[in-house]
Amino acid sequence: MYEPRENKLFIKSRFARRGIYWLPNLFTIASLFFGFYAIVQAMNLNFDQAAIGIFVAMVLDSLDGRVARLTKTQSAFGAEFDSLADMVSFGAAPALVMYEWVLRDLGKLGWVAAFLYCAGAALRLARFNTMLDVADKRWFTGIPSPAAAALVAGFVWIMDDYDIDPQSVRWWALFVTVFAGLTMVTNLKYYSFKTINLRKSVPFITVLTAAVAVGLTALQPPLVLFAGFVVYSLSGYVVSSWLYLRRTRSGAAR
């Protein structure tokens, strides 16, 4: 459908007057930078730094949306920019890091596995963007791309940290990559943590548990982070199975 030139000029001028909120987008740019940094480090065979870059990108990605909501600076531009940055940091970067680390040695099977992960991330992000208005805020459908990226990067990091020969775990690497890629496009339910109210008082044991978790992470970052994301990746299968059984029993009772 033809759109008059005057309307296009009006939209452009209105966008130019409003500008772009710099604070939340600064976090998105930083997340994008560390995703690109991970790719560069993988090309230079610094796989521990590449994995760390992906984890830093994940932390920054978790902050941009919260900063936007706290400062009331949400925008359509920010949402689109965040999604594109996620595709680099949590789609292309983990796939390329894993490919450079060991999947390259598996020939076609290796790059196909890396592509499956990358395609899964793209599909996951596209589905997330189209379901924003109808999705249950308590749950993610499919494992989020940052968690899938942490699973892949964590595997590389822990193997590198313990000086394990990549060739001895190449089939495990293939499995982790394909598992993470396919889990992103499943209909499994993953807790979103969006219902947690940080302004609400919590029991003392909660604060103590958080302190212990921080301490353990400081002692062994690769092991603790990877173990945590393995548990989270499996939680979707457990939760979805439980919800399915509950629906089945409820239907049978009727």
HUHU-V778191 format. One record per helix or strand. SS is the DSSP state (H for helix, E for strand). FROM is the first residue (numbers start at 1). TO is the last residue. Records with the same first field share a line. If there is no record, write none. Layout:
SS = FROM-TO ; FROM-TO
This chain:
H = 5-18 ; 22-43 ; 47-70 ; 76-101 ; 103-106 ; 108-130 ; 145-161 ; 166-184 ; 204-219 ; 221-253
E = 139-141 ; 189-191
